[in-house]
Amino acid sequence: MLDEVASHLSFQPTFVLTGENLMTINRRTTLSGLAAGALGLMVPLASKAQAGGTLDQVKQRGSLRVGVTQAPPWFSKDPKNGEWSSGVGVSLGKAMAAALGVKFEPVEVTWGTAIAALQGNKIDVMYMMDATPERAQAVDFPQAPLLYYSLAVLARDDLAAAKWSDLNQPSVRIAVPQASSMDKFLSENVSKATIQRFPGNPEAIAAFQAGRADAVCLFHPPLLAARQKLGTGKIVVPTPAQSQASSAAVRKEDKAFLAFVDNALASHYKSGQTQKWYEEFLVGFGLDPKASPPVMKEML
């Protein structure tokens, strides 16, 4: 109904004031008043729904909603009970929830839908989101890094992948999660390759496993878990190496919650807790932490 009202409001013809046209003016004036009244009623309701910042909403709700997606070692769901029980992001989410005196509430998203979930107030924070200029237009990022990692590929044993230029060939099929930092890098630097985009890590890895892709591009840590599970392929960090910090995304213009997340990330990183969570996951997954690159820049 409001759409119909809006169409009347936007249509402003020039006409002579005959009796029929005067009736039209009165009718549209009445509709304009009704629309204004309806919108006036909606504004207080919308304001009430968004009353208070994220910290207030989290405490009122009694839970911190963390975006999660199957991507070990960041997020991992236990297939036996369906619970998000392990991963750096899960451990961090539980620690931050405990600090606020609320429950940890995982909400399933994909890398491509996480920003929209934040904007739509479906989640409160999404970990392992790199702070790109494009994303910074839609969400806010803390100053403190969550951790550091390098871009890598899990490739066929016979595939030349020592350099990114080796992969930049039309004959090379590379699987990657859509709308991720990896997708952006490949699109800008390995554009000649046949880039296959998937909703998330599992689908991209599955394409490689099934032989539909020659390589899967992710950051190094998730590929360790994938290689362990598949038992095939080689992990390569192509040169020039692309190492960077990862972060956490929150809703824009919520400075109090942004400050809380910033302090939490800085505290866990500086104390070595983030590295400890990472190593704990690797051990639980049957991997040797000493054989894996650390996620602290100071240890690289």
C-alpha positions as CSV (number, residue, x, y, z in Angstrom):
1,M,0.0,0.0,0.0
2,L,2.8,2.4,0.8
3,D,4.3,1.8,-2.6
4,E,1.1,2.9,-4.2
5,V,1.0,6.0,-2.0
6,A,4.6,6.8,-2.8
7,S,3.8,6.6,-6.5
8,H,1.1,9.3,-6.0
9,L,3.5,11.4,-4.1
10,S,6.2,11.3,-6.7
11,F,3.7,12.1,-9.6
12,Q,3.2,15.9,-9.8
13,P,1.5,16.9,-13.1
14,T,0.7,20.4,-14.3
15,F,-3.1,20.8,-14.9
16,V,-5.9,23.3,-15.0
17,L,-8.1,23.5,-11.8
18,T,-11.4,22.2,-13.2
19,G,-13.8,20.5,-10.8
20,E,-12.6,17.0,-11.8
21,N,-8.9,18.0,-11.3
22,L,-9.7,19.7,-8.0
23,M,-11.1,16.4,-6.8
24,T,-7.9,14.6,-7.9
25,I,-5.9,17.1,-5.9
26,N,-8.0,16.5,-2.8
27,R,-7.7,12.8,-3.2
28,R,-4.0,12.9,-3.5
29,T,-3.7,15.3,-0.7
30,T,-5.6,12.9,1.5
31,L,-3.4,10.0,0.4
32,S,-0.3,12.1,1.1
33,G,-1.6,12.7,4.6
34,L,-2.3,9.1,5.1
35,A,1.2,8.2,3.9
36,A,2.8,10.7,6.2
37,G,0.7,9.4,9.1
38,A,1.7,5.8,8.3
39,L,5.3,6.7,8.1
40,G,5.0,8.7,11.3
41,L,3.8,5.6,13.1
42,M,6.6,3.5,11.6
43,V,9.5,5.7,12.7
44,P,9.0,5.3,16.4
45,L,8.7,1.5,16.0
46,A,11.9,1.3,13.9
47,S,13.7,3.5,16.4
48,K,12.5,1.4,19.3
49,A,13.7,-1.8,17.5
50,Q,17.2,-0.4,17.1
51,A,17.3,1.3,20.5
52,G,20.6,1.0,22.2
53,G,23.9,-0.1,20.6
54,T,25.1,-3.6,20.1
55,L,26.4,-4.0,23.6
56,D,23.0,-3.1,25.1
57,Q,21.3,-5.4,22.6
58,V,23.7,-8.3,23.5
59,K,23.1,-7.9,27.2
60,Q,19.3,-7.6,26.8
61,R,19.3,-10.7,24.5
62,G,21.6,-12.6,26.7
63,S,23.8,-13.8,23.8
64,L,26.6,-12.7,21.5
65,R,25.7,-13.7,17.9
66,V,28.8,-14.8,16.0
67,G,28.7,-15.5,12.3
68,V,30.1,-19.0,11.6
69,T,30.8,-21.0,8.4
70,Q,32.4,-24.4,8.1
71,A,36.1,-23.4,7.6
72,P,38.6,-25.2,9.8
73,P,40.6,-24.0,11.7
74,W,38.5,-20.9,12.1
75,F,35.1,-22.5,12.6
76,S,34.3,-26.2,12.8
77,K,31.0,-27.9,13.4
78,D,30.9,-31.3,15.1
79,P,29.1,-33.7,12.6
80,K,28.0,-35.9,15.5
81,N,25.9,-33.3,17.4
82,G,25.8,-30.4,15.0
83,E,27.4,-28.0,17.5
84,W,30.1,-25.4,16.6
85,S,32.5,-26.7,19.1
86,S,36.0,-25.9,17.8
87,G,38.1,-23.4,15.9
88,V,39.8,-20.1,16.6
89,G,36.7,-18.1,15.8
90,V,34.5,-20.3,18.1
91,S,37.0,-20.1,21.0
92,L,37.3,-16.3,20.5
93,G,33.5,-15.9,20.4
94,K,33.1,-17.9,23.6
95,A,35.7,-15.9,25.3
96,M,34.1,-12.6,24.3
97,A,30.7,-13.8,25.2
98,A,32.0,-14.8,28.7
99,A,33.5,-11.4,29.1
100,L,30.1,-9.9,28.5
101,G,28.4,-12.4,30.8
102,V,26.2,-13.8,28.0
103,K,26.0,-17.0,25.9
104,F,27.8,-17.7,22.7
105,E,25.3,-17.9,19.9
106,P,26.6,-19.2,16.5
107,V,24.7,-18.1,13.5
108,E,25.5,-19.8,10.2
109,V,26.4,-17.5,7.3
110,T,28.7,-17.7,4.3
111,W,31.7,-15.4,3.5
112,G,29.5,-13.8,0.9
113,T,26.5,-13.1,3.1
114,A,28.3,-12.2,6.4
115,I,28.3,-8.4,5.6
116,A,24.6,-8.4,4.8
117,A,23.9,-10.4,8.0
118,L,25.7,-7.7,10.0
119,Q,23.8,-4.9,8.3
120,G,20.5,-6.7,8.8
121,N,21.3,-7.2,12.5
122,K,21.3,-11.0,12.2
123,I,24.8,-11.3,13.7
124,D,26.9,-9.0,16.0
125,V,30.4,-9.9,14.8
126,M,32.1,-11.9,12.0
127,Y,35.7,-13.1,12.6
128,M,38.3,-13.8,9.9
129,M,37.0,-11.0,7.7
130,D,39.9,-9.0,6.1
131,A,39.6,-5.3,6.4
132,T,39.4,-4.3,2.7
133,P,38.5,-0.8,1.5
134,E,35.3,-2.1,-0.1
135,R,34.1,-3.8,3.0
136,A,35.0,-0.8,5.2
137,Q,32.3,1.1,3.3
138,A,29.7,-1.2,4.7
139,V,31.0,-2.3,8.1
140,D,33.6,-1.3,10.7
141,F,36.9,-3.0,11.6
142,P,39.0,-2.7,14.8
143,Q,42.5,-1.5,14.7
144,A,44.0,-4.6,16.4
145,P,44.7,-7.6,14.1
146,L,43.0,-10.9,14.9
147,L,45.9,-12.9,13.4
148,Y,48.2,-13.1,10.4
149,Y,48.3,-15.6,7.6
150,S,49.5,-16.2,4.0
151,L,47.6,-17.0,0.9
152,A,48.2,-20.5,-0.4
153,V,46.9,-23.2,-2.7
154,L,46.2,-26.9,-2.3
155,A,47.1,-28.2,-5.8
156,R,47.5,-31.4,-7.8
157,D,50.9,-32.9,-7.2
158,D,51.9,-32.4,-10.9
159,L,50.7,-28.8,-11.1
160,A,53.3,-26.0,-11.4
161,A,52.4,-23.6,-8.6
162,A,55.6,-22.2,-7.2
163,K,54.6,-18.7,-8.5
164,W,51.3,-17.0,-9.0
165,S,52.3,-16.6,-12.6
166,D,52.4,-20.4,-13.0
167,L,48.7,-20.5,-12.1
168,N,47.7,-17.5,-14.3
169,Q,46.8,-19.8,-17.3
170,P,43.4,-20.4,-18.9
171,S,44.0,-24.1,-18.6
172,V,44.3,-23.9,-14.7
173,R,41.0,-24.3,-12.8
174,I,41.1,-22.7,-9.4
175,A,38.3,-23.1,-6.9
176,V,37.7,-20.3,-4.4
177,P,35.0,-19.1,-1.9
178,Q,33.0,-16.4,-3.6
179,A,33.2,-12.8,-2.3
180,S,36.2,-13.6,-0.1
181,S,39.7,-12.0,0.0
182,M,41.0,-14.9,-1.9
183,D,38.5,-14.3,-4.7
184,K,39.4,-10.7,-4.8
185,F,43.2,-11.5,-5.1
186,L,42.7,-14.1,-7.8
187,S,40.4,-11.8,-9.8
188,E,43.0,-9.0,-9.7
189,N,46.2,-11.0,-10.1
190,V,45.4,-14.4,-11.6
191,S,42.6,-13.3,-13.9
192,K,43.7,-15.5,-16.9
193,A,43.0,-18.7,-14.9
194,T,39.6,-20.3,-14.9
195,I,38.3,-19.2,-11.5
196,Q,35.5,-21.3,-10.1
197,R,33.5,-19.5,-7.3
198,F,31.7,-21.4,-4.6
199,P,29.6,-20.4,-1.5
200,G,32.2,-21.4,1.0
201,N,35.4,-23.4,1.8
202,P,33.8,-26.8,1.9
203,E,32.3,-26.5,-1.6
204,A,35.6,-25.1,-3.0
205,I,37.5,-28.0,-1.4
206,A,35.0,-30.5,-2.7
207,A,35.5,-29.3,-6.2
208,F,39.2,-30.0,-5.9
209,Q,38.6,-33.3,-4.3
210,A,36.3,-34.3,-7.2
211,G,38.8,-33.3,-9.8
212,R,36.7,-30.4,-11.1
213,A,39.4,-28.0,-10.1
214,D,43.2,-28.2,-10.3
215,A,43.7,-26.2,-7.1
216,V,41.8,-24.6,-4.3
217,C,42.9,-21.2,-3.1
218,L,42.6,-20.3,0.6
219,F,44.7,-18.9,3.3
220,H,47.3,-21.4,4.6
221,P,45.7,-22.7,7.9
222,P,42.4,-24.0,6.4
223,L,44.4,-25.8,3.7
224,L,46.3,-27.8,6.4
225,A,43.0,-29.2,7.7
226,A,41.8,-29.9,4.1
227,R,45.1,-31.7,3.2
228,Q,44.8,-33.8,6.3
229,K,41.3,-34.8,5.5
230,L,41.8,-35.5,1.8
231,G,45.2,-37.1,2.0
232,T,46.2,-35.9,-1.4
233,G,47.6,-32.8,-3.1
234,K,50.4,-30.4,-2.1
235,I,50.2,-27.1,-0.2
236,V,52.1,-24.3,-1.8
237,V,52.5,-20.6,-0.8
238,P,53.1,-19.2,-4.3
239,T,55.5,-16.3,-4.7
240,P,55.4,-13.4,-4.3
241,A,54.0,-14.4,-0.9
242,Q,50.8,-12.6,0.1
243,S,50.8,-12.3,3.9
244,Q,48.3,-10.1,5.7
245,A,46.3,-9.6,8.9
246,S,42.8,-10.8,9.3
247,S,40.2,-8.9,11.3
248,A,36.6,-8.9,12.6
249,A,33.7,-7.1,11.1
250,V,31.1,-5.3,13.2
251,R,28.1,-3.0,12.3
252,K,29.0,0.6,11.3
253,E,28.8,3.5,13.7
254,D,28.7,1.4,16.8
255,K,31.9,2.8,18.5
256,A,31.3,1.2,21.9
257,F,31.1,-2.3,20.6
258,L,33.9,-1.6,18.1
259,A,36.1,-0.6,21.1
260,F,35.2,-3.7,23.0
261,V,36.1,-6.0,20.0
262,D,39.3,-4.0,19.4
263,N,40.4,-4.5,23.1
264,A,39.5,-8.2,23.0
265,L,41.5,-8.9,19.8
266,A,44.5,-7.0,21.1
267,S,44.5,-8.7,24.5
268,H,44.2,-12.2,23.1
269,Y,46.8,-11.6,20.4
270,K,49.4,-10.0,22.7
271,S,49.0,-12.6,25.4
272,G,49.5,-15.4,22.8
273,Q,46.1,-16.8,23.5
274,T,45.1,-16.6,19.8
275,Q,48.2,-18.6,18.8
276,K,47.3,-21.1,21.5
277,W,43.8,-21.6,20.3
278,Y,45.2,-22.1,16.8
279,E,47.6,-24.8,18.0
280,E,45.0,-26.5,20.1
281,F,42.8,-26.9,17.0
282,L,45.7,-28.3,15.0
283,V,46.5,-30.9,17.7
284,G,42.9,-31.9,17.9
285,F,42.8,-32.3,14.1
286,G,45.9,-34.5,14.2
287,L,48.4,-31.9,12.9
288,D,51.8,-30.9,14.4
289,P,51.7,-27.1,15.2
290,K,55.5,-27.0,14.8
291,A,55.2,-28.0,11.2
292,S,52.6,-25.2,10.6
293,P,53.2,-21.5,10.1
294,P,52.2,-19.5,13.2
295,V,49.4,-16.9,13.1
296,M,51.4,-14.3,15.0
297,K,53.5,-12.0,12.9
298,E,56.2,-11.9,15.5
299,M,56.7,-15.6,15.2
300,L,56.9,-15.8,11.4
